[in-house]
């Protein structure tokens, strides 16, 4: 069956549109990848946050992303000086602390919070953060409404302060579902080129 000249032109135009659409799709993907990288307050660190999460600079010390905009399901990356890291428990950290010692201070800080006062510490293990030895805590607690939540806290000490990376979500609904997003954020954590504290 031979196609008419007008039919062939229509096919060529349709194919061209499909090719352009495919190109635009990949360009959009590349753009989103670039937008996922965020520089922390005072340019202390860079990290890649999930592109489909609500993102915000919550204050001068942290970057926060939430899937639904609530404070109960979030990824938070923060930097705190040794003087301010454990202010609520009236303790100070230092650059010579072992990861296990830093973890114990974090547990004490968790116990001081009204929300996590009765949290159960599920795991307390060594971990690598940005290429340096740190700690990893996993804990469970209940919200004021009685819903069970899980939280992972990664921490590492540096010359002038500490870096903490937190993932928190409802245990039944979202924790496992979005754990992959958090793992990618954790792996992407880097100190800024101008910040040489490790």
C-alpha positions in Angstrom: 0.0 0.0 0.0 1.5 3.3 -1.1 1.0 6.4 1.1 0.1 9.7 -0.3 2.4 12.7 0.0 0.2 14.3 2.6 0.1 11.1 4.7 3.9 10.8 4.6 4.2 14.4 5.8 1.7 13.8 8.6 3.7 10.8 9.8 7.0 12.8 9.7 5.5 15.6 11.7 4.1 13.2 14.3 7.5 11.4 14.7 9.2 14.8 15.1 6.8 15.8 17.8 7.4 12.5 19.7 11.2 13.0 19.5 11.0 16.6 20.8 8.7 15.5 23.6 11.3 12.8 24.6 14.1 15.3 24.6 12.1 17.7 26.8 11.4 14.9 29.2 15.1 14.2 29.7 15.9 17.9 30.0 13.4 18.3 32.8 14.8 15.3 34.6 18.3 16.8 34.4 17.0 20.1 35.7 15.3 18.5 38.7 18.5 16.7 39.5 20.3 20.0 39.7 17.6 21.6 41.8 17.7 18.7 44.3 21.1 19.9 45.6 20.8 22.4 48.4 23.5 24.4 50.2 23.1 24.5 54.0 23.0 27.6 56.1 26.3 29.6 56.1 27.4 27.3 53.3 28.6 24.7 55.8 27.4 21.7 53.7 25.6 20.6 50.5 23.0 17.8 50.3 20.5 16.5 47.8 16.9 16.5 49.0 14.1 14.6 47.3 12.7 16.8 44.5 9.1 16.0 45.2 9.3 16.9 48.9 8.4 20.3 50.3 11.7 22.0 51.0 12.6 24.9 53.3 15.4 26.5 55.2 13.9 26.2 58.7 16.4 28.5 60.4 20.1 29.5 60.4 21.3 26.1 61.3 19.3 23.5 59.3 17.7 22.5 56.0 14.4 20.7 56.3 12.3 18.8 53.8 8.9 17.2 54.4 6.8 14.9 52.2 3.5 16.4 53.3 4.5 19.6 54.9 4.2 18.4 58.5 6.8 18.4 61.3 6.2 14.7 61.9 7.4 13.4 58.6 10.7 15.0 57.6 14.3 14.9 56.6 16.5 17.5 58.5 20.2 18.2 58.0 21.7 20.6 60.5 25.0 22.1 61.8 25.4 23.2 65.4 28.4 24.6 67.2 29.8 22.6 70.1 28.5 25.2 72.5 24.9 25.0 71.1 24.6 21.3 70.1 23.5 20.2 73.5 22.4 23.4 75.2 19.1 21.9 76.4 21.0 19.4 78.6 23.7 21.9 79.6 26.5 20.0 78.0 29.2 20.9 75.4 30.7 18.6 72.8 34.2 18.8 71.4 36.1 17.8 68.3 38.0 15.0 70.1 34.8 13.1 71.2 34.3 9.5 70.1 31.2 8.8 68.0 29.8 6.7 70.9 30.3 9.7 73.3 28.5 12.0 70.9 25.7 9.5 70.6 25.2 9.4 74.4 24.8 13.1 74.4 22.2 12.9 71.7 20.3 10.2 73.6 20.3 12.5 76.7 19.0 15.4 74.5 16.3 13.1 73.1 15.2 12.2 76.6 15.0 15.9 77.5 12.3 16.6 74.8 8.7 16.2 75.9 7.8 14.4 72.7 10.6 11.8 72.9 11.1 11.6 76.6 9.9 7.9 76.7 11.4 6.9 73.3 12.8 3.4 72.9 16.3 3.3 71.6 16.2 0.5 69.0 19.7 0.8 67.6 22.9 2.6 68.6 25.7 1.9 66.0 28.7 3.4 64.3 28.1 5.0 60.9 29.9 6.9 58.2 28.8 10.4 57.5 30.5 12.4 54.7 33.4 10.1 54.9 34.0 10.4 58.6 33.2 8.0 61.5 30.0 9.0 63.3 27.0 7.4 64.9 23.5 6.2 64.0 20.6 6.0 66.3 17.2 4.5 65.6 14.3 5.1 68.0 10.6 4.8 68.3 8.1 7.1 70.1 4.4 7.9 70.1 2.9 11.2 69.0 0.4 13.0 71.3 -2.4 11.2 69.4 -0.8 7.8 70.1 0.6 7.1 66.7 4.0 5.3 66.6 6.9 7.1 64.9 10.3 6.0 63.9 13.3 8.3 63.8 16.9 7.8 62.6 19.6 10.2 63.7 23.1 10.3 62.2 25.7 12.5 63.8 29.4 13.3 63.3 31.7 15.8 65.1 34.0 18.3 63.5 36.5 21.0 64.5 34.0 23.7 65.4 30.7 21.8 65.7 28.5 18.8 64.9 26.5 17.7 61.8 23.2 15.9 62.3 21.0 14.2 59.7 17.5 13.1 60.8 14.8 11.1 59.2 11.4 10.8 60.9 8.1 9.3 59.8 5.0 7.4 61.0 6.1 3.8 61.4 3.2 2.1 59.7 2.4 4.5 56.9 5.6 6.2 55.6 8.9 5.1 57.2 9.7 2.2 54.9 8.0 3.8 51.9 10.3 6.8 51.9 13.4 5.3 53.5 15.1 5.1 50.0 14.7 8.9 49.6 16.4 9.5 52.9 19.3 7.0 52.1 20.0 9.0 48.9 20.1 12.3 50.9 22.4 10.7 53.5 24.8 9.5 50.8 24.8 12.9 49.1 25.9 14.8 52.2 29.2 16.7 51.6 31.0 19.5 53.4 31.2 22.7 51.3 34.6 23.2 49.6 35.3 26.2 51.7 34.5 24.3 54.9 37.5 22.1 55.9 36.6 21.0 59.4 37.0 17.2 59.3 
